[in-house]
Amino acid sequence: MTQKIALITGGSRGLGRNTALHLARKGVDVILTYHSKFADAQEVAAEINALGRKAVTLQLDVADSKTFPNFVQTVQAELKNVWQRDTFDYLVNNAGTGIHASFMETTEEQFDQMVNIHLKSTFFVSQRLLPIMTDGGRIVNVSTGLTRFALPGFAAYSSMKGGIEVLTKYMAKELGARGIAVNVVAPGAIETDFGGGSVRDNEQMNQFVASQTALGRVGLPDDIGGVIASLLSEDNRWVNAQRIEASGGMFL
């Protein structure tokens, strides 16, 4: 049986890191990208190696689409060097960052940044990588609970994630001929350093989110990594073009 390989963008921290470790525990090797946190990425790779799996870390700025062709060439080289393969199996479009600004205060520069980091990168990273993805592979795009419920200050960010959710359906439709399933995971509020760590570090924010969540607490990275890893597994091979919200039941 061919060793499964997953490529995760933004895998050096937060949900990407957690997903990488969940996959490694399930016997999957990992290529993970980082933007600037090289040391963090190496730390994740070391943890994956300690679990008996192979890991490769690659630098990628998802906001700069001009770098994508060279990135794909680097991935191809690593696949040949490390795995003696030309293809990989799973793609997780996770890399991203947030801004918190009201609709009226959001600048065009901030809006363009959100387009490039989230919507454009998911579209074109996937497009560039698909020629070296195995038929029958799987893709998971990461969205947010904020596409279902609205909280002031996230208009630009959530609009991009809404675009990703629509894009996911089109990807699933067009890639189905290759047996590739494409789904979205939409996390609720999670205790990470995302957005400056406000959900994790702001006690008032943390308590508010917990009070609005059916399971009575804020989400943890471990609540999300397992969901993504599960969607990539054979157990969920017939799940396709779906939005899976993992929020503990926020704002029901």
Phi and psi restraints in degrees (value plus and minus 20) as a CYANA .aco file:
   2 THR   PHI     -89.7   -49.7
   2 THR   PSI     115.0   155.0
   3 GLN   PHI     -82.1   -42.1
   3 GLN   PSI     110.2   150.2
   4 LYS   PHI     -99.8   -59.8
   4 LYS   PSI     120.8   160.8
   5 ILE   PHI    -148.8  -108.8
   5 ILE   PSI     110.5   150.5
   6 ALA   PHI    -132.9   -92.9
   6 ALA   PSI     121.8   161.8
   7 LEU   PHI    -131.8   -91.8
   7 LEU   PSI     103.2   143.2
   8 ILE   PHI    -141.3  -101.3
   8 ILE   PSI     100.4   140.4
   9 THR   PHI    -102.8   -62.8
   9 THR   PSI     121.9   161.9
  10 GLY   PHI      46.8    86.8
  10 GLY   PSI      27.3    67.3
  11 GLY   PHI    -116.0   -76.0
  11 GLY   PSI     -13.0    27.0
  12 SER   PHI    -105.7   -65.7
  12 SER   PSI     -32.9     7.1
  13 ARG   PHI    -176.3  -136.3
  13 ARG   PSI     151.8   191.8
  14 GLY   PHI      35.9    75.9
  14 GLY   PSI    -155.4  -115.4
  15 LEU   PHI     -87.1   -47.1
  15 LEU   PSI     -55.0   -15.0
  16 GLY   PHI     -84.2   -44.2
  16 GLY   PSI     -64.1   -24.1
  17 ARG   PHI     -80.9   -40.9
  17 ARG   PSI     -66.6   -26.6
  18 ASN   PHI     -83.4   -43.4
  18 ASN   PSI     -60.5   -20.5
  19 THR   PHI     -82.5   -42.5
  19 THR   PSI     -62.7   -22.7
  20 ALA   PHI     -78.2   -38.2
  20 ALA   PSI     -62.9   -22.9
  21 LEU   PHI     -90.5   -50.5
  21 LEU   PSI     -59.1   -19.1
  22 HIS   PHI     -80.8   -40.8
  22 HIS   PSI     -63.5   -23.5
  23 LEU   PHI     -85.2   -45.2
  23 LEU   PSI     -61.0   -21.0
  24 ALA   PHI     -81.3   -41.3
  24 ALA   PSI     -59.2   -19.2
  25 ARG   PHI     -85.4   -45.4
  25 ARG   PSI     -45.3    -5.3
  26 LYS   PHI    -109.4   -69.4
  26 LYS   PSI     -13.3    26.7
  27 GLY   PHI      70.2   110.2
  27 GLY   PSI      -3.9    36.1
  28 VAL   PHI    -120.1   -80.1
  28 VAL   PSI     114.7   154.7
  29 ASP   PHI    -100.9   -60.9
  29 ASP   PSI     138.0   178.0
  30 VAL   PHI    -155.5  -115.5
  30 VAL   PSI     113.1   153.1
  31 ILE   PHI    -126.2   -86.2
  31 ILE   PSI     101.4   141.4
  32 LEU   PHI    -143.7  -103.7
  32 LEU   PSI     124.2   164.2
  33 THR   PHI    -125.1   -85.1
  33 THR   PSI     135.6   175.6
  34 TYR   PHI    -158.4  -118.4
  34 TYR   PSI     135.1   175.1
  35 HIS   PHI    -109.9   -69.9
  35 HIS   PSI     -79.5   -39.5
  36 SER   PHI    -153.0  -113.0
  36 SER   PSI     -33.6     6.4
  37 LYS   PHI    -111.2   -71.2
  37 LYS   PSI      51.4    91.4
  38 PHE   PHI     -79.9   -39.9
  38 PHE   PSI     -65.8   -25.8
  39 ALA   PHI     -82.6   -42.6
  39 ALA   PSI     -60.7   -20.7
  40 ASP   PHI     -83.3   -43.3
  40 ASP   PSI     -61.1   -21.1
  41 ALA   PHI     -83.1   -43.1
  41 ALA   PSI     -61.2   -21.2
  42 GLN   PHI     -84.9   -44.9
  42 GLN   PSI     -55.0   -15.0
  43 GLU   PHI     -84.9   -44.9
  43 GLU   PSI     -62.8   -22.8
  44 VAL   PHI     -83.0   -43.0
  44 VAL   PSI     -63.2   -23.2
  45 ALA   PHI     -79.9   -39.9
  45 ALA   PSI     -60.2   -20.2
  46 ALA   PHI     -83.9   -43.9
  46 ALA   PSI     -59.4   -19.4
  47 GLU   PHI     -85.5   -45.5
  47 GLU   PSI     -59.8   -19.8
  48 ILE   PHI     -84.8   -44.8
  48 ILE   PSI     -62.9   -22.9
  49 ASN   PHI     -81.3   -41.3
  49 ASN   PSI     -57.9   -17.9
  50 ALA   PHI     -85.2   -45.2
  50 ALA   PSI     -43.6    -3.6
  51 LEU   PHI    -105.6   -65.6
  51 LEU   PSI     -17.7    22.3
  52 GLY   PHI      68.0   108.0
  52 GLY   PSI      -5.7    34.3
  53 ARG   PHI    -135.2   -95.2
  53 ARG   PSI     143.2   183.2
  54 LYS   PHI    -111.8   -71.8
  54 LYS   PSI     126.2   166.2
  55 ALA   PHI    -162.0  -122.0
  55 ALA   PSI     121.6   161.6
  56 VAL   PHI    -148.9  -108.9
  56 VAL   PSI     116.5   156.5
  57 THR   PHI    -132.1   -92.1
  57 THR   PSI     113.5   153.5
  58 LEU   PHI    -152.4  -112.4
  58 LEU   PSI     119.6   159.6
  59 GLN   PHI     -99.9   -59.9
  59 GLN   PSI     115.7   155.7
  60 LEU   PHI    -173.1  -133.1
  60 LEU   PSI     108.3   148.3
  61 ASP   PHI    -121.1   -81.1
  61 ASP   PSI      82.0   122.0
  62 VAL   PHI     -87.4   -47.4
  62 VAL   PSI     -34.6     5.4
  63 ALA   PHI     -97.8   -57.8
  63 ALA   PSI     -31.1     8.9
  64 ASP   PHI    -135.7   -95.7
  64 ASP   PSI      70.1   110.1
  65 SER   PHI     -85.6   -45.6
  65 SER   PSI     -38.8     1.2
  66 LYS   PHI     -85.5   -45.5
  66 LYS   PSI     -41.3    -1.3
  67 THR   PHI    -107.2   -67.2
  67 THR   PSI     -27.5    12.5
  68 PHE   PHI     -84.1   -44.1
  68 PHE   PSI     -61.8   -21.8
  69 PRO   PHI     -79.3   -39.3
  69 PRO   PSI     -63.1   -23.1
  70 ASN   PHI     -86.3   -46.3
  70 ASN   PSI     -55.5   -15.5
  71 PHE   PHI     -81.2   -41.2
  71 PHE   PSI     -64.6   -24.6
  72 VAL   PHI     -82.7   -42.7
  72 VAL   PSI     -59.5   -19.5
  73 GLN   PHI     -81.9   -41.9
  73 GLN   PSI     -59.4   -19.4
  74 THR   PHI     -85.4   -45.4
  74 THR   PSI     -61.7   -21.7
  75 VAL   PHI     -79.9   -39.9
  75 VAL   PSI     -65.1   -25.1
  76 GLN   PHI     -78.8   -38.8
  76 GLN   PSI     -62.2   -22.2
  77 ALA   PHI     -84.1   -44.1
  77 ALA   PSI     -61.9   -21.9
  78 GLU   PHI     -87.3   -47.3
  78 GLU   PSI     -58.6   -18.6
  79 LEU   PHI     -80.0   -40.0
  79 LEU   PSI     -61.6   -21.6
  80 LYS   PHI     -90.8   -50.8
  80 LYS   PSI     -62.9   -22.9
  81 ASN   PHI     -90.2   -50.2
  81 ASN   PSI     -63.2   -23.2
  82 VAL   PHI    -111.7   -71.7
  82 VAL   PSI     -58.2   -18.2
  83 TRP   PHI    -136.5   -96.5
  83 TRP   PSI     -24.7    15.3
  84 GLN   PHI      33.6    73.6
  84 GLN   PSI      23.2    63.2
  85 ARG   PHI    -151.9  -111.9
  85 ARG   PSI     142.7   182.7
  86 ASP   PHI    -127.2   -87.2
  86 ASP   PSI     -26.9    13.1
  87 THR   PHI    -155.6  -115.6
  87 THR   PSI     143.4   183.4
  88 PHE   PHI    -147.0  -107.0
  88 PHE   PSI     153.7   193.7
  89 ASP   PHI    -130.1   -90.1
  89 ASP   PSI     -58.3   -18.3
  90 TYR   PHI    -148.9  -108.9
  90 TYR   PSI     122.0   162.0
  91 LEU   PHI    -145.5  -105.5
  91 LEU   PSI     109.8   149.8
  92 VAL   PHI    -139.2   -99.2
  92 VAL   PSI      89.2   129.2
  93 ASN   PHI    -105.9   -65.9
  93 ASN   PSI      70.5   110.5
  94 ASN   PHI    -133.1   -93.1
  94 ASN   PSI     -47.6    -7.6
  95 ALA   PHI     -75.9   -35.9
  95 ALA   PSI     117.5   157.5
  96 GLY   PHI     158.3   198.3
  96 GLY   PSI     148.8   188.8
  97 THR   PHI    -166.9  -126.9
  97 THR   PSI     144.4   184.4
  98 GLY   PHI    -141.3  -101.3
  98 GLY   PSI     140.1   180.1
  99 ILE   PHI    -146.5  -106.5
  99 ILE   PSI     131.6   171.6
 100 HIS   PHI    -141.7  -101.7
 100 HIS   PSI      84.4   124.4
 101 ALA   PHI    -173.4  -133.4
 101 ALA   PSI     119.2   159.2
 102 SER   PHI     -83.4   -43.4
 102 SER   PSI     142.8   182.8
 103 PHE   PHI     -75.0   -35.0
 103 PHE   PSI     -64.6   -24.6
 104 MET   PHI     -92.1   -52.1
 104 MET   PSI     -43.8    -3.8
 105 GLU   PHI    -115.8   -75.8
 105 GLU   PSI     -31.8     8.2
 106 THR   PHI     -87.1   -47.1
 106 THR   PSI     107.0   147.0
 107 THR   PHI    -106.6   -66.6
 107 THR   PSI     142.0   182.0
 108 GLU   PHI     -83.4   -43.4
 108 GLU   PSI     -55.1   -15.1
 109 GLU   PHI     -83.1   -43.1
 109 GLU   PSI     -64.2   -24.2
 110 GLN   PHI     -83.0   -43.0
 110 GLN   PSI     -61.9   -21.9
 111 PHE   PHI     -81.5   -41.5
 111 PHE   PSI     -67.4   -27.4
 112 ASP   PHI     -81.2   -41.2
 112 ASP   PSI     -57.8   -17.8
 113 GLN   PHI     -80.7   -40.7
 113 GLN   PSI     -63.3   -23.3
 114 MET   PHI     -85.6   -45.6
 114 MET   PSI     -59.5   -19.5
 115 VAL   PHI     -79.0   -39.0
 115 VAL   PSI     -70.5   -30.5
 116 ASN   PHI     -86.2   -46.2
 116 ASN   PSI     -64.6   -24.6
 117 ILE   PHI     -92.3   -52.3
 117 ILE   PSI     -56.9   -16.9
 118 HIS   PHI    -123.1   -83.1
 118 HIS   PSI     -89.7   -49.7
 119 LEU   PHI     -91.3   -51.3
 119 LEU   PSI     -70.3   -30.3
 120 LYS   PHI     -85.0   -45.0
 120 LYS   PSI     -60.7   -20.7
 121 SER   PHI     -87.5   -47.5
 121 SER   PSI     -62.1   -22.1
 122 THR   PHI     -80.3   -40.3
 122 THR   PSI     -61.5   -21.5
 123 PHE   PHI     -84.0   -44.0
 123 PHE   PSI     -73.6   -33.6
 124 PHE   PHI    -108.7   -68.7
 124 PHE   PSI     -47.3    -7.3
 125 VAL   PHI     -82.5   -42.5
 125 VAL   PSI     -65.3   -25.3
 126 SER   PHI     -81.7   -41.7
 126 SER   PSI     -67.5   -27.5
 127 GLN   PHI     -78.0   -38.0
 127 GLN   PSI     -63.3   -23.3
 128 ARG   PHI     -90.7   -50.7
 128 ARG   PSI     -52.8   -12.8
 129 LEU   PHI    -106.0   -66.0
 129 LEU   PSI     -42.3    -2.3
 130 LEU   PHI     -77.8   -37.8
 130 LEU   PSI     -54.1   -14.1
 131 PRO   PHI     -81.8   -41.8
 131 PRO   PSI     -40.9    -0.9
 132 ILE   PHI    -131.6   -91.6
 132 ILE   PSI      -2.0    38.0
 133 MET   PHI    -117.1   -77.1
 133 MET   PSI     122.2   162.2
 134 THR   PHI     -86.9   -46.9
 134 THR   PSI     119.2   159.2
 135 ASP   PHI     -80.2   -40.2
 135 ASP   PSI     118.2   158.2
 136 GLY   PHI      66.6   106.6
 136 GLY   PSI     -13.7    26.3
 137 GLY   PHI     -95.1   -55.1
 137 GLY   PSI    -194.4  -154.4
 138 ARG   PHI    -161.5  -121.5
 138 ARG   PSI     126.7   166.7
 139 ILE   PHI    -146.0  -106.0
 139 ILE   PSI     116.1   156.1
 140 VAL   PHI    -142.9  -102.9
 140 VAL   PSI     102.7   142.7
 141 ASN   PHI    -119.0   -79.0
 141 ASN   PSI     123.1   163.1
 142 VAL   PHI    -121.8   -81.8
 142 VAL   PSI     105.5   145.5
 143 SER   PHI    -134.6   -94.6
 143 SER   PSI    -160.6  -120.6
 144 THR   PHI    -179.1  -139.1
 144 THR   PSI     132.0   172.0
 145 GLY   PHI     -81.1   -41.1
 145 GLY   PSI     -39.7     0.3
 146 LEU   PHI     -90.1   -50.1
 146 LEU   PSI     -21.7    18.3
 147 THR   PHI    -105.5   -65.5
 147 THR   PSI     -36.5     3.5
 148 ARG   PHI    -116.6   -76.6
 148 ARG   PSI     -61.6   -21.6
 149 PHE   PHI    -140.0  -100.0
 149 PHE   PSI     134.4   174.4
 150 ALA   PHI    -132.2   -92.2
 150 ALA   PSI     107.6   147.6
 151 LEU   PHI    -141.0  -101.0
 151 LEU   PSI     110.9   150.9
 152 PRO   PHI     -74.4   -34.4
 152 PRO   PSI     119.0   159.0
 153 GLY   PHI      86.4   126.4
 153 GLY   PSI     -24.0    16.0
 154 PHE   PHI    -142.9  -102.9
 154 PHE   PSI       5.1    45.1
 155 ALA   PHI     -79.2   -39.2
 155 ALA   PSI     -69.0   -29.0
 156 ALA   PHI     -88.9   -48.9
 156 ALA   PSI     -69.6   -29.6
 157 TYR   PHI     -77.0   -37.0
 157 TYR   PSI     -69.4   -29.4
 158 SER   PHI     -90.5   -50.5
 158 SER   PSI     -50.5   -10.5
 159 SER   PHI     -82.1   -42.1
 159 SER   PSI     -59.1   -19.1
 160 MET   PHI     -85.6   -45.6
 160 MET   PSI     -60.7   -20.7
 161 LYS   PHI     -87.2   -47.2
 161 LYS   PSI     -55.8   -15.8
 162 GLY   PHI     -81.7   -41.7
 162 GLY   PSI     -59.7   -19.7
 163 GLY   PHI     -82.3   -42.3
 163 GLY   PSI     -59.6   -19.6
 164 ILE   PHI     -83.3   -43.3
 164 ILE   PSI     -56.7   -16.7
 165 GLU   PHI     -86.8   -46.8
 165 GLU   PSI     -59.7   -19.7
 166 VAL   PHI     -88.3   -48.3
 166 VAL   PSI     -63.9   -23.9
 167 LEU   PHI     -76.3   -36.3
 167 LEU   PSI     -58.9   -18.9
 168 THR   PHI     -78.2   -38.2
 168 THR   PSI     -60.8   -20.8
 169 LYS   PHI     -84.2   -44.2
 169 LYS   PSI     -61.2   -21.2
 170 TYR   PHI     -88.3   -48.3
 170 TYR   PSI     -58.8   -18.8
 171 MET   PHI     -81.8   -41.8
 171 MET   PSI     -64.8   -24.8
 172 ALA   PHI     -80.5   -40.5
 172 ALA   PSI     -62.5   -22.5
 173 LYS   PHI     -84.1   -44.1
 173 LYS   PSI     -65.3   -25.3
 174 GLU   PHI    -102.3   -62.3
 174 GLU   PSI     -43.9    -3.9
 175 LEU   PHI    -116.6   -76.6
 175 LEU   PSI     -24.1    15.9
 176 GLY   PHI     -78.8   -38.8
 176 GLY   PSI     -51.4   -11.4
 177 ALA   PHI     -82.1   -42.1
 177 ALA   PSI     -44.2    -4.2
 178 ARG   PHI    -114.6   -74.6
 178 ARG   PSI     -15.8    24.2
 179 GLY   PHI      54.5    94.5
 179 GLY   PSI      -1.7    38.3
 180 ILE   PHI    -114.2   -74.2
 180 ILE   PSI     102.4   142.4
 181 ALA   PHI    -114.7   -74.7
 181 ALA   PSI     122.3   162.3
 182 VAL   PHI    -152.0  -112.0
 182 VAL   PSI     104.7   144.7
 183 ASN   PHI    -153.2  -113.2
 183 ASN   PSI     146.7   186.7
 184 VAL   PHI    -137.4   -97.4
 184 VAL   PSI     115.0   155.0
 185 VAL   PHI    -128.3   -88.3
 185 VAL   PSI     107.7   147.7
 186 ALA   PHI    -134.7   -94.7
 186 ALA   PSI      77.0   117.0
 187 PRO   PHI     -91.0   -51.0
 187 PRO   PSI     129.8   169.8
 188 GLY   PHI    -102.3   -62.3
 188 GLY   PSI    -178.8  -138.8
 189 ALA   PHI     -90.0   -50.0
 189 ALA   PSI     106.3   146.3
 190 ILE   PHI    -144.1  -104.1
 190 ILE   PSI     122.8   162.8
 191 GLU   PHI     -97.2   -57.2
 191 GLU   PSI      69.6   109.6
 192 THR   PHI    -157.6  -117.6
 192 THR   PSI    -194.0  -154.0
 193 ASP   PHI    -106.3   -66.3
 193 ASP   PSI     -13.3    26.7
 194 PHE   PHI     -80.6   -40.6
 194 PHE   PSI     118.3   158.3
 195 GLY   PHI      42.0    82.0
 195 GLY   PSI      12.8    52.8
 196 GLY   PHI      60.7   100.7
 196 GLY   PSI     -11.7    28.3
 197 GLY   PHI      54.4    94.4
 197 GLY   PSI       3.5    43.5
 198 SER   PHI     -82.8   -42.8
 198 SER   PSI     -61.2   -21.2
 199 VAL   PHI     -86.1   -46.1
 199 VAL   PSI     -56.6   -16.6
 200 ARG   PHI     -96.5   -56.5
 200 ARG   PSI     -62.3   -22.3
 201 ASP   PHI    -120.0   -80.0
 201 ASP   PSI     -42.3    -2.3
 202 ASN   PHI    -109.7   -69.7
 202 ASN   PSI      86.6   126.6
 203 GLU   PHI     -80.1   -40.1
 203 GLU   PSI     -59.1   -19.1
 204 GLN   PHI     -84.7   -44.7
 204 GLN   PSI     -64.0   -24.0
 205 MET   PHI     -82.8   -42.8
 205 MET   PSI     -63.7   -23.7
 206 ASN   PHI     -80.4   -40.4
 206 ASN   PSI     -65.5   -25.5
 207 GLN   PHI     -87.3   -47.3
 207 GLN   PSI     -57.0   -17.0
 208 PHE   PHI     -82.5   -42.5
 208 PHE   PSI     -67.4   -27.4
 209 VAL   PHI     -81.7   -41.7
 209 VAL   PSI     -64.9   -24.9
 210 ALA   PHI     -80.0   -40.0
 210 ALA   PSI     -58.9   -18.9
 211 SER   PHI     -89.4   -49.4
 211 SER   PSI     -41.6    -1.6
 212 GLN   PHI    -121.1   -81.1
 212 GLN   PSI     -10.1    29.9
 213 THR   PHI    -134.3   -94.3
 213 THR   PSI     109.1   149.1
 214 ALA   PHI     -76.6   -36.6
 214 ALA   PSI     -56.4   -16.4
 215 LEU   PHI    -104.0   -64.0
 215 LEU   PSI     -19.1    20.9
 216 GLY   PHI      58.4    98.4
 216 GLY   PSI      -2.9    37.1
 217 ARG   PHI    -172.0  -132.0
 217 ARG   PSI     149.9   189.9
 218 VAL   PHI    -102.5   -62.5
 218 VAL   PSI     129.7   169.7
 219 GLY   PHI     -91.2   -51.2
 219 GLY   PSI     135.8   175.8
 220 LEU   PHI    -138.7   -98.7
 220 LEU   PSI     135.4   175.4
 221 PRO   PHI     -71.6   -31.6
 221 PRO   PSI     -56.0   -16.0
 222 ASP   PHI     -84.2   -44.2
 222 ASP   PSI     -40.2    -0.2
 223 ASP   PHI     -95.3   -55.3
 223 ASP   PSI     -38.2     1.8
 224 ILE   PHI    -126.1   -86.1
 224 ILE   PSI     -63.2   -23.2
 225 GLY   PHI     -75.1   -35.1
 225 GLY   PSI     -59.4   -19.4
 226 GLY   PHI     -87.3   -47.3
 226 GLY   PSI     -54.5   -14.5
 227 VAL   PHI     -85.6   -45.6
 227 VAL   PSI     -66.8   -26.8
 228 ILE   PHI     -83.1   -43.1
 228 ILE   PSI     -66.6   -26.6
 229 ALA   PHI     -80.2   -40.2
 229 ALA   PSI     -58.8   -18.8
 230 SER   PHI     -84.4   -44.4
 230 SER   PSI     -60.2   -20.2
 231 LEU   PHI     -85.3   -45.3
 231 LEU   PSI     -43.6    -3.6
 232 LEU   PHI    -104.7   -64.7
 232 LEU   PSI     -31.0     9.0
 233 SER   PHI    -105.8   -65.8
 233 SER   PSI     145.6   185.6
 234 GLU   PHI     -84.1   -44.1
 234 GLU   PSI     -43.7    -3.7
 235 ASP   PHI     -80.1   -40.1
 235 ASP   PSI     -46.1    -6.1
 236 ASN   PHI    -137.2   -97.2
 236 ASN   PSI      10.9    50.9
 237 ARG   PHI     -85.3   -45.3
 237 ARG   PSI     -40.6    -0.6
 238 TRP   PHI    -119.1   -79.1
 238 TRP   PSI     -15.7    24.3
 239 VAL   PHI    -107.6   -67.6
 239 VAL   PSI     102.9   142.9
 240 ASN   PHI    -170.7  -130.7
 240 ASN   PSI     120.9   160.9
 241 ALA   PHI      41.8    81.8
 241 ALA   PSI      10.3    50.3
 242 GLN   PHI    -129.1   -89.1
 242 GLN   PSI     129.6   169.6
 243 ARG   PHI    -120.6   -80.6
 243 ARG   PSI      93.0   133.0
 244 ILE   PHI    -124.0   -84.0
 244 ILE   PSI      88.9   128.9
 245 GLU   PHI    -107.6   -67.6
 245 GLU   PSI     109.5   149.5
 246 ALA   PHI    -139.2   -99.2
 246 ALA   PSI      63.1   103.1
 247 SER   PHI    -148.4  -108.4
 247 SER   PSI     -15.5    24.5
 248 GLY   PHI      51.5    91.5
 248 GLY   PSI     -14.4    25.6
 249 GLY   PHI      68.3   108.3
 249 GLY   PSI      38.0    78.0
 250 MET   PHI    -101.4   -61.4
 250 MET   PSI     119.1   159.1
 251 PHE   PHI      30.0    70.0
 251 PHE   PSI      33.5    73.5
